[in-house]
């Protein structure tokens, strides 16, 4: 009998729902982004995010069931994002998943948000095999992980301050670009010269795989303030230089992690992994290292229900017992505290 897992993602500002079938793969997925809701404020407002998840989640579940031509009773398990994330937003997904699980008498699994991102490239036609090095890079996280097996993760490097995605958003504000900043900087950088200004590459001369991006953001602010009048070409060149500096810094640390672990596979995941300049820089690096680069399709790089449904399917295979129905979330949840048991 095939497994049909409903995945629910509500960690921040996107409501994602999907159904994964153990025999047929991804059956249906829906995503509602709250960008328009938060754009006027220049960032995510947690209370508004929670309320919007409440309004959108059940209709999205109905839509994916219709798309997959299934009924609620056809589901065999439910997975939801248990953390990390905004506590109110996480509670919406947790309460919905646990209530449905209780009504249907099926297992409900809490999934680590970043593990979902890490596993998303395994949904592609040519997936990596364990072990591999994973660069998890998003608005809230910049980490290098040695993924030895499902649930067996070793933290190789972490950000000491701003995550890369957070640095993109703050730099976008410096350049008077709208929220969310990452895609806007990438768009502006297309017409810029990344070599016009010499941007620092933070912490590449220090041993280890940790990151720091706050200094790069400060350098950008100082550079922008040095202009009497910033032209559109100046802004494009600054955006291109900043984007390249982030990509080169991430690439250098990934190269170090590959050498340190002896792995020949690099996975990049999370929202920033959709950045084309980052992918280009990493492609050149892995070629030189005779390694391989893996990443998910753009729609699976941002927060989505498909990665949570798929992670739930993988977790179902190693479950030893039916998880408790107590509603709980983990706004802070280090990946190295995960286990290979649910």
Secondary structure as UniProt FT lines:
FT   STRAND          4..9
FT   STRAND          14..21
FT   TURN            22..24
FT   STRAND          25..33
FT   HELIX           35..39
FT   TURN            40..42
FT   HELIX           46..67
FT   TURN            68..69
FT   HELIX           72..74
FT   STRAND          77..83
FT   HELIX           87..104
FT   STRAND          107..112
FT   HELIX           113..120
FT   HELIX           121..123
FT   TURN            125..126
FT   STRAND          132..137
FT   STRAND          142..149
FT   TURN            150..151
FT   STRAND          152..159
FT   HELIX           164..174
FT   TURN            175..176
FT   HELIX           181..189
FT   TURN            190..191
FT   TURN            194..195
FT   TURN            202..205
FT   HELIX           214..225
FT   HELIX           232..261
FT   STRAND          265..269
FT   HELIX           271..274
FT   HELIX           276..288
FT   TURN            289..290
FT   STRAND          292..295
FT   HELIX           298..300
FT   HELIX           305..316
FT   TURN            317..318
FT   HELIX           335..337
//
